[in-house]
Amino acid sequence: MRVLAGDIGGTKTAIATVEIAGGRCRILREERYPSADYATLEAILAEFLSAEKNLPAAAGFGVAGPVRNGRSRITNLPWHLDAAKLSRRIGIRRFALVNDFGANARGLRYLGPRQVATLWRGRPEKGGPVAILGAGTGLGQAGVLPDGDRDVVVASEAGHVDFGPRTAQQGRLVEFLRARFGRATRERILSGSGLELVYEFLAADGAARPNRAVTAELAGAEDGAAVISRHGLARRDPLCRAALDLWVSIYGAEAGNAALQYRATGGLYVAGGIAAKILPALRRPGFLRALHDKAPMRELVTGIPVRVVLDSNLGLYGAAAAALAT
């Protein structure tokens, strides 16, 4: 079946026509749009569909925010989405609106071995629950719970849960964030803007002195997190290195939390827009050390396979699957 699929995030919106059938998912045409440049999703869809000769048979969209009764407000955008209204406006009757990480969870079945990188092989339990989380513009999480012949996808808003510090340094980070935002949530740290905040905190906390060249580069950068992660991966700038190491350790601890919350004996997947870009940092000991530091449940979490999703189209695969199911 040919369907319309969308992965709608606070930074970018990806729209594609997808052929999905027989356990396979193939993208026929894809376009990506800067979300903030458009007043509505309808404007993006009108632009995309103007190049299509025939409307797809169904549509599915994963959106970065909670979905209730076919309606959603995008967390990091001033967009209010209504599935029934969108269906009427674009002329596609079969229409699904799901949480973006609910879509990512649905898309996992369409990934092949080359589309993931294994960080930890573990001892997977056949038919066990699966968890997925990912940091990007925000932090998303979902679980896949087997139920007989079908899977039940449980999306969450766990990124907005209060962050729990594990060290004295992380406790000071919490106070730094509370002073600025009132709350210290997991998403406040585990996001692109969060890496920038960790960098600012460590500079203020005296972990290392800012490098003048890096400071100048950050001042002119659209994506400060990309600058910090690039220098952090190169390991030459002490402050960027410390920021990336702390951020990755917090990410590992949160991945372990997700594994425990869903009892993900079938596997844990790390997705989102950042993980694949900093894969060498995730392969260092700090990520898995924090993930596995879950006494008295260390034996459980060390048995869980951990994989990084390398395919940026995961959300589109899952949105197409949601469309197919309507």
C-alpha positions as a LaTeX table, in Angstrom:
\begin{tabular}{lrrr}
\hline
Residue & $x$ (\AA) & $y$ (\AA) & $z$ (\AA) \\
\hline
Met1 & 0.00 & 0.00 & 0.00 \\
Arg2 & 1.18 & 3.52 & $-0.81$ \\
Val3 & 0.75 & 5.84 & 2.20 \\
Leu4 & 1.60 & 9.36 & 3.28 \\
Ala5 & 3.89 & 9.44 & 6.33 \\
Gly6 & 5.11 & 12.30 & 8.46 \\
Asp7 & 7.64 & 12.72 & 11.27 \\
Ile8 & 6.83 & 16.07 & 12.88 \\
Gly9 & 9.39 & 17.52 & 15.25 \\
Gly10 & 10.12 & 20.84 & 16.86 \\
Thr11 & 13.04 & 21.49 & 14.49 \\
Lys12 & 12.28 & 19.58 & 11.29 \\
Thr13 & 9.26 & 17.97 & 9.69 \\
Ala14 & 9.83 & 15.04 & 7.32 \\
Ile15 & 7.05 & 14.08 & 4.88 \\
Ala16 & 7.22 & 11.05 & 2.59 \\
Thr17 & 5.24 & 8.77 & 0.38 \\
Val18 & 5.94 & 5.23 & 1.48 \\
Glu19 & 5.26 & 1.79 & 0.06 \\
Ile20 & 4.52 & $-0.56$ & 2.95 \\
Ala21 & 3.56 & $-4.21$ & 2.54 \\
Gly22 & 4.67 & $-7.69$ & 3.51 \\
Gly23 & 6.82 & $-6.59$ & 6.41 \\
Arg24 & 8.79 & $-4.15$ & 4.26 \\
Cys25 & 8.80 & $-0.38$ & 4.19 \\
Arg26 & 10.23 & 1.59 & 1.24 \\
Ile27 & 10.35 & 5.37 & 0.96 \\
Leu28 & 9.36 & 6.50 & $-2.53$ \\
Arg29 & 9.77 & 10.26 & $-2.08$ \\
Glu30 & 10.80 & 12.33 & 0.90 \\
Glu31 & 11.09 & 16.03 & 1.71 \\
Arg32 & 12.25 & 17.75 & 4.90 \\
Tyr33 & 11.05 & 21.15 & 6.05 \\
Pro34 & 12.20 & 23.55 & 8.82 \\
Ser35 & 9.15 & 23.35 & 11.09 \\
Ala36 & 9.36 & 26.90 & 12.45 \\
Asp37 & 9.25 & 28.35 & 8.91 \\
Tyr38 & 5.62 & 27.23 & 8.50 \\
Ala39 & 2.57 & 28.50 & 10.37 \\
Thr40 & 0.77 & 25.15 & 10.13 \\
Leu41 & 1.29 & 21.53 & 9.17 \\
Glu42 & $-1.38$ & 22.02 & 6.48 \\
Ala43 & 0.93 & 24.45 & 4.68 \\
Ile44 & 3.69 & 21.84 & 4.53 \\
Leu45 & 1.30 & 19.13 & 3.36 \\
Ala46 & $-0.12$ & 21.35 & 0.63 \\
Glu47 & 3.40 & 22.01 & $-0.65$ \\
Phe48 & 4.35 & 18.33 & $-0.56$ \\
Leu49 & 1.14 & 16.99 & $-2.10$ \\
Ser50 & 1.22 & 19.54 & $-4.93$ \\
Ala51 & 3.91 & 17.34 & $-6.52$ \\
Glu52 & 1.88 & 14.11 & $-6.17$ \\
Lys53 & $-0.30$ & 12.97 & $-9.06$ \\
Asn54 & $-2.54$ & 10.81 & $-6.86$ \\
Leu55 & $-3.32$ & 10.95 & $-3.17$ \\
Pro56 & $-1.97$ & 8.04 & $-1.09$ \\
Ala57 & $-4.50$ & 5.56 & 0.30 \\
Ala58 & $-3.85$ & 6.43 & 3.95 \\
Ala59 & $-1.85$ & 8.84 & 6.09 \\
Gly60 & 0.05 & 8.51 & 9.36 \\
Phe61 & 1.90 & 11.15 & 11.33 \\
Gly62 & 4.15 & 10.91 & 14.37 \\
Val63 & 4.11 & 14.15 & 16.35 \\
Ala64 & 6.41 & 15.42 & 19.09 \\
Gly65 & 3.82 & 15.72 & 21.83 \\
Pro66 & 1.01 & 13.83 & 23.57 \\
Val67 & $-1.93$ & 12.72 & 21.40 \\
Arg68 & $-5.41$ & 12.48 & 22.92 \\
Asn69 & $-8.58$ & 11.71 & 20.97 \\
Gly70 & $-6.86$ & 12.45 & 17.67 \\
Arg71 & $-5.60$ & 15.86 & 18.80 \\
Ser72 & $-2.17$ & 17.12 & 19.74 \\
Arg73 & $-0.28$ & 20.30 & 20.51 \\
Ile74 & 3.36 & 20.07 & 19.42 \\
Thr75 & 5.51 & 20.56 & 22.51 \\
Asn76 & 8.13 & 22.83 & 20.91 \\
Leu77 & 5.95 & 24.44 & 18.21 \\
Pro78 & 2.77 & 26.59 & 18.25 \\
Trp79 & 0.91 & 23.98 & 16.20 \\
His80 & $-2.41$ & 22.43 & 17.22 \\
Leu81 & $-3.22$ & 19.30 & 15.23 \\
Asp82 & $-6.59$ & 17.65 & 14.79 \\
Ala83 & $-6.64$ & 14.36 & 12.87 \\
Ala84 & $-10.26$ & 14.74 & 11.69 \\
Lys85 & $-9.66$ & 18.26 & 10.35 \\
Leu86 & $-6.39$ & 17.31 & 8.68 \\
Ser87 & $-8.06$ & 14.30 & 7.07 \\
Arg88 & $-10.78$ & 16.48 & 5.56 \\
Arg89 & $-8.37$ & 19.17 & 4.36 \\
Ile90 & $-5.98$ & 16.85 & 2.52 \\
Gly91 & $-8.70$ & 14.47 & 1.33 \\
Ile92 & $-7.35$ & 11.23 & 2.83 \\
Arg93 & $-9.96$ & 9.40 & 4.92 \\
Arg94 & $-7.71$ & 6.83 & 6.58 \\
Phe95 & $-5.68$ & 9.00 & 8.92 \\
Ala96 & $-3.60$ & 8.24 & 12.04 \\
Leu97 & $-2.03$ & 10.71 & 14.48 \\
Val98 & 0.36 & 9.17 & 17.03 \\
Asn99 & 3.12 & 10.28 & 19.38 \\
Asp100 & 6.49 & 10.49 & 17.60 \\
Phe101 & 8.16 & 7.90 & 19.81 \\
Gly102 & 5.09 & 5.72 & 19.52 \\
Ala103 & 5.80 & 5.92 & 15.79 \\
Asn104 & 9.49 & 5.17 & 16.34 \\
Ala105 & 8.53 & 2.10 & 18.35 \\
Arg106 & 6.27 & 0.91 & 15.51 \\
Gly107 & 9.11 & 1.42 & 13.04 \\
Leu108 & 11.61 & $-0.86$ & 14.80 \\
Arg109 & 10.30 & $-3.98$ & 13.05 \\
Tyr110 & 11.36 & $-2.51$ & 9.68 \\
Leu111 & 15.02 & $-2.05$ & 10.62 \\
Gly112 & 17.70 & $-4.39$ & 9.30 \\
Pro113 & 21.09 & $-5.24$ & 10.89 \\
Arg114 & 22.87 & $-2.45$ & 8.98 \\
Gln115 & 20.48 & 0.17 & 10.31 \\
Val116 & 21.53 & $-0.32$ & 13.94 \\
Ala117 & 24.81 & $-0.39$ & 15.87 \\
Thr118 & 25.10 & $-2.78$ & 18.81 \\
Leu119 & 26.62 & $-1.33$ & 21.99 \\
Trp120 & 25.88 & $-4.36$ & 24.20 \\
Arg121 & 24.77 & $-7.81$ & 23.09 \\
Gly122 & 23.17 & $-8.85$ & 26.37 \\
Arg123 & 20.99 & $-11.94$ & 26.69 \\
Pro124 & 17.68 & $-11.08$ & 25.02 \\
Glu125 & 14.47 & $-12.74$ & 26.13 \\
Lys126 & 12.40 & $-13.98$ & 23.20 \\
Gly127 & 9.13 & $-12.06$ & 23.13 \\
Gly128 & 10.30 & $-9.72$ & 25.89 \\
Pro129 & 9.25 & $-6.06$ & 26.05 \\
Val130 & 11.29 & $-3.52$ & 24.08 \\
Ala131 & 12.10 & 0.07 & 25.07 \\
Ile132 & 13.17 & 2.97 & 22.89 \\
Leu133 & 14.34 & 6.44 & 23.85 \\
Gly134 & 16.02 & 9.26 & 22.00 \\
Ala135 & 17.30 & 12.77 & 22.50 \\
Gly136 & 16.98 & 15.42 & 19.82 \\
Thr137 & 15.05 & 18.68 & 20.07 \\
Gly138 & 13.45 & 16.96 & 23.08 \\
Leu139 & 13.57 & 13.56 & 24.75 \\
Gly140 & 11.14 & 10.82 & 23.72 \\
Gln141 & 10.44 & 7.37 & 25.14 \\
Ala142 & 8.14 & 4.47 & 24.35 \\
Gly143 & 7.75 & 0.76 & 24.98 \\
Val144 & 6.60 & $-2.19$ & 22.89 \\
Leu145 & 4.75 & $-4.80$ & 24.95 \\
Pro146 & 3.96 & $-8.17$ & 23.36 \\
Asp147 & 0.31 & $-9.25$ & 23.61 \\
Gly148 & $-0.24$ & $-12.56$ & 21.89 \\
Asp149 & 0.04 & $-12.10$ & 18.13 \\
Arg150 & 0.26 & $-8.31$ & 18.31 \\
Asp151 & 2.42 & $-5.64$ & 19.88 \\
Val152 & 1.05 & $-2.92$ & 22.13 \\
Val153 & 2.93 & 0.36 & 21.80 \\
Val154 & 2.97 & 2.56 & 24.91 \\
Ala155 & 4.20 & 6.09 & 24.28 \\
Ser156 & 5.11 & 8.35 & 27.20 \\
Glu157 & 6.09 & 11.88 & 28.15 \\
Ala158 & 8.92 & 10.66 & 30.37 \\
Gly159 & 11.18 & 13.42 & 29.11 \\
His160 & 9.25 & 15.85 & 31.29 \\
Val161 & 9.83 & 13.86 & 34.48 \\
Asp162 & 12.05 & 15.49 & 37.11 \\
Phe163 & 15.74 & 14.70 & 36.66 \\
Gly164 & 17.33 & 12.71 & 39.49 \\
Pro165 & 21.03 & 13.55 & 40.04 \\
Arg166 & 23.42 & 10.66 & 40.72 \\
Thr167 & 26.47 & 12.66 & 41.89 \\
Ala168 & 27.25 & 15.86 & 43.78 \\
Gln169 & 28.18 & 17.51 & 40.47 \\
Gln170 & 24.83 & 16.54 & 38.97 \\
Gly171 & 23.16 & 17.93 & 42.07 \\
Arg172 & 24.77 & 21.29 & 41.35 \\
Leu173 & 23.57 & 20.98 & 37.75 \\
Val174 & 20.01 & 20.60 & 39.08 \\
Glu175 & 20.37 & 23.80 & 41.11 \\
Phe176 & 21.77 & 25.58 & 38.04 \\
Leu177 & 18.74 & 24.52 & 36.00 \\
Arg178 & 16.21 & 25.30 & 38.73 \\
Ala179 & 17.59 & 28.81 & 39.09 \\
Arg180 & 17.01 & 29.39 & 35.38 \\
Phe181 & 13.87 & 27.38 & 34.61 \\
Gly182 & 12.18 & 26.52 & 37.92 \\
Arg183 & 12.38 & 22.77 & 37.19 \\
Ala184 & 15.14 & 20.40 & 36.17 \\
Thr185 & 13.60 & 17.81 & 33.86 \\
Arg186 & 15.24 & 14.96 & 31.98 \\
Glu187 & 14.49 & 16.67 & 28.64 \\
Arg188 & 16.01 & 19.93 & 29.83 \\
Ile189 & 19.36 & 18.11 & 29.86 \\
Leu190 & 18.93 & 15.33 & 27.31 \\
Ser191 & 18.34 & 17.44 & 24.21 \\
Gly192 & 20.47 & 19.55 & 21.90 \\
Ser193 & 19.85 & 22.68 & 23.95 \\
Gly194 & 20.56 & 20.58 & 27.04 \\
Leu195 & 24.12 & 19.87 & 25.91 \\
Glu196 & 24.63 & 23.62 & 25.61 \\
Leu197 & 23.30 & 24.07 & 29.14 \\
Val198 & 25.65 & 21.38 & 30.47 \\
Tyr199 & 28.54 & 23.24 & 28.81 \\
Glu200 & 27.44 & 26.52 & 30.44 \\
Phe201 & 27.04 & 24.85 & 33.81 \\
Leu202 & 30.50 & 23.25 & 33.75 \\
Ala203 & 32.08 & 26.57 & 32.81 \\
Ala204 & 30.30 & 28.28 & 35.73 \\
Asp205 & 31.14 & 25.35 & 38.04 \\
Gly206 & 34.85 & 25.64 & 37.26 \\
Ala207 & 35.30 & 22.27 & 35.53 \\
Ala208 & 37.42 & 23.88 & 32.79 \\
Arg209 & 37.99 & 27.28 & 31.24 \\
Pro210 & 36.22 & 28.14 & 27.98 \\
Asn211 & 38.46 & 28.21 & 24.94 \\
Arg212 & 38.33 & 31.57 & 23.13 \\
Ala213 & 38.14 & 29.98 & 19.69 \\
Val214 & 35.31 & 27.68 & 20.74 \\
Thr215 & 33.49 & 30.58 & 22.41 \\
Ala216 & 33.69 & 32.58 & 19.19 \\
Glu217 & 32.48 & 29.60 & 17.18 \\
Leu218 & 29.53 & 29.10 & 19.54 \\
Ala219 & 28.60 & 32.79 & 19.29 \\
Gly220 & 28.11 & 32.47 & 15.52 \\
Ala221 & 26.62 & 28.98 & 15.43 \\
Glu222 & 23.00 & 28.08 & 14.73 \\
Asp223 & 23.53 & 24.71 & 16.42 \\
Gly224 & 25.69 & 25.13 & 19.50 \\
Ala225 & 25.28 & 21.48 & 20.47 \\
Ala226 & 26.90 & 20.41 & 17.19 \\
Val227 & 29.91 & 22.62 & 17.94 \\
Ile228 & 30.28 & 21.24 & 21.47 \\
Ser229 & 29.84 & 17.62 & 20.42 \\
Arg230 & 32.33 & 18.00 & 17.54 \\
His231 & 35.02 & 19.39 & 19.84 \\
Gly232 & 34.05 & 16.91 & 22.54 \\
Leu233 & 34.47 & 13.98 & 20.17 \\
Ala234 & 37.86 & 15.31 & 19.06 \\
Arg235 & 38.87 & 15.34 & 22.77 \\
Arg236 & 41.08 & 18.43 & 22.33 \\
Asp237 & 39.01 & 21.06 & 24.17 \\
Pro238 & 38.73 & 20.24 & 27.91 \\
Leu239 & 35.39 & 22.00 & 28.49 \\
Cys240 & 33.68 & 20.47 & 25.44 \\
Arg241 & 35.10 & 17.06 & 26.38 \\
Ala242 & 33.81 & 17.39 & 29.95 \\
Ala243 & 30.38 & 18.57 & 28.73 \\
Leu244 & 29.98 & 15.68 & 26.30 \\
Asp245 & 31.20 & 13.12 & 28.86 \\
Leu246 & 28.76 & 14.35 & 31.52 \\
Trp247 & 25.89 & 14.51 & 29.03 \\
Val248 & 26.60 & 10.98 & 27.78 \\
Ser249 & 26.76 & 9.63 & 31.33 \\
Ile250 & 23.36 & 11.18 & 32.11 \\
Tyr251 & 22.02 & 9.75 & 28.84 \\
Gly252 & 23.27 & 6.29 & 29.80 \\
Ala253 & 21.64 & 6.52 & 33.22 \\
Glu254 & 18.34 & 7.54 & 31.62 \\
Ala255 & 18.61 & 4.68 & 29.10 \\
Gly256 & 18.95 & 2.34 & 32.08 \\
Asn257 & 15.87 & 3.94 & 33.65 \\
Ala258 & 13.88 & 3.29 & 30.48 \\
Ala259 & 15.10 & $-0.32$ & 30.40 \\
Leu260 & 13.86 & $-0.83$ & 33.96 \\
Gln261 & 10.59 & 1.06 & 33.50 \\
Tyr262 & 9.55 & $-1.17$ & 30.61 \\
Arg263 & 11.48 & $-4.25$ & 31.85 \\
Ala264 & 12.93 & $-4.27$ & 28.33 \\
Thr265 & 14.30 & $-7.81$ & 28.25 \\
Gly266 & 13.68 & $-7.88$ & 24.50 \\
Gly267 & 16.06 & $-5.00$ & 23.91 \\
Leu268 & 16.71 & $-1.29$ & 24.36 \\
Tyr269 & 17.05 & 1.05 & 21.38 \\
Val270 & 18.63 & 4.50 & 21.45 \\
Ala271 & 17.26 & 6.67 & 18.64 \\
Gly272 & 16.68 & 10.41 & 18.17 \\
Gly273 & 18.64 & 12.97 & 16.22 \\
Ile274 & 21.79 & 12.97 & 18.37 \\
Ala275 & 22.78 & 9.36 & 19.10 \\
Ala276 & 24.05 & 8.38 & 15.64 \\
Lys277 & 26.07 & 11.61 & 15.42 \\
Ile278 & 27.93 & 10.93 & 18.67 \\
Leu279 & 28.21 & 7.15 & 18.33 \\
Pro280 & 31.95 & 7.13 & 19.23 \\
Ala281 & 31.09 & 8.81 & 22.55 \\
Leu282 & 28.35 & 6.25 & 23.24 \\
Arg283 & 30.87 & 3.46 & 22.60 \\
Arg284 & 33.13 & 4.78 & 25.37 \\
Pro285 & 32.73 & 3.18 & 28.82 \\
Gly286 & 30.79 & 6.05 & 30.42 \\
Phe287 & 27.47 & 5.41 & 28.66 \\
Leu288 & 27.16 & 1.71 & 29.46 \\
Arg289 & 28.69 & 2.15 & 32.92 \\
Ala290 & 25.90 & 4.56 & 33.85 \\
Leu291 & 23.27 & 2.40 & 32.10 \\
His292 & 24.28 & $-0.70$ & 34.07 \\
Asp293 & 24.73 & 1.05 & 37.43 \\
Lys294 & 21.28 & $-0.03$ & 38.66 \\
Ala295 & 21.81 & $-2.05$ & 41.84 \\
Pro296 & 19.96 & $-4.14$ & 42.90 \\
Met297 & 18.80 & $-4.64$ & 39.26 \\
Arg298 & 22.21 & $-4.79$ & 37.65 \\
Glu299 & 21.79 & $-8.43$ & 36.60 \\
Leu300 & 18.53 & $-7.55$ & 34.84 \\
Val301 & 19.90 & $-4.56$ & 32.92 \\
Thr302 & 23.15 & $-6.26$ & 31.91 \\
Gly303 & 21.07 & $-8.93$ & 30.19 \\
Ile304 & 19.34 & $-6.33$ & 27.99 \\
Pro305 & 20.76 & $-5.76$ & 24.47 \\
Val306 & 21.49 & $-2.11$ & 23.70 \\
Arg307 & 21.42 & $-0.83$ & 20.11 \\
Val308 & 21.72 & 2.60 & 18.51 \\
Val309 & 19.40 & 3.36 & 15.58 \\
Leu310 & 21.41 & 4.70 & 12.63 \\
Asp311 & 18.52 & 5.24 & 10.21 \\
Ser312 & 17.05 & 8.76 & 10.45 \\
Asn313 & 13.85 & 7.56 & 8.76 \\
Leu314 & 12.72 & 5.36 & 11.66 \\
Gly315 & 9.86 & 7.75 & 12.50 \\
Leu316 & 8.61 & 7.67 & 8.91 \\
Tyr317 & 8.56 & 3.86 & 8.92 \\
Gly318 & 6.50 & 3.89 & 12.11 \\
Ala319 & 4.13 & 6.58 & 10.85 \\
Ala320 & 3.57 & 4.49 & 7.72 \\
Ala321 & 2.84 & 1.48 & 9.93 \\
Ala322 & 0.29 & 3.54 & 11.86 \\
Ala323 & $-1.33$ & 4.55 & 8.55 \\
Leu324 & $-1.47$ & 0.92 & 7.44 \\
Ala325 & $-3.23$ & $-0.03$ & 10.67 \\
Thr326 & $-6.06$ & 2.51 & 10.28 \\
\hline
\end{tabular}
